[in-house]
């Protein structure tokens, strides 16, 4: 699939395009898209709360759910490791898994 980088406007494909799609899905709150109310993730709802260890575990759970939500269009990545950690005033999510029979990893900052 070919896409456009949202920061530079350059064309992206393959793995960088997937990372951009996944980042968009993980940082979009559920129910905020008018014609696609099931698109997004519950992680943005956690921001602004005290980032205790229980909230980090909940963020990892919400991230895993996002990959199994077919409305997000990111189910071609099978996560094997999801780690949430504190990062400034938000979260840093690290993912490792299989995409198109290749082991890949990426990070999302929220």
Secondary structure, DSSP 8 states (H G I E B T S, - for coil): -EEE-TTT--EEEHHHHHHHHHHHHHHSBTT-SSS-TT-SBSGGGGTTS---HHHHHHHHHHHHHHHT-GGGS-TTEEEEEEEEEEETTEEEEEEEEEETTEEEEEEEE-
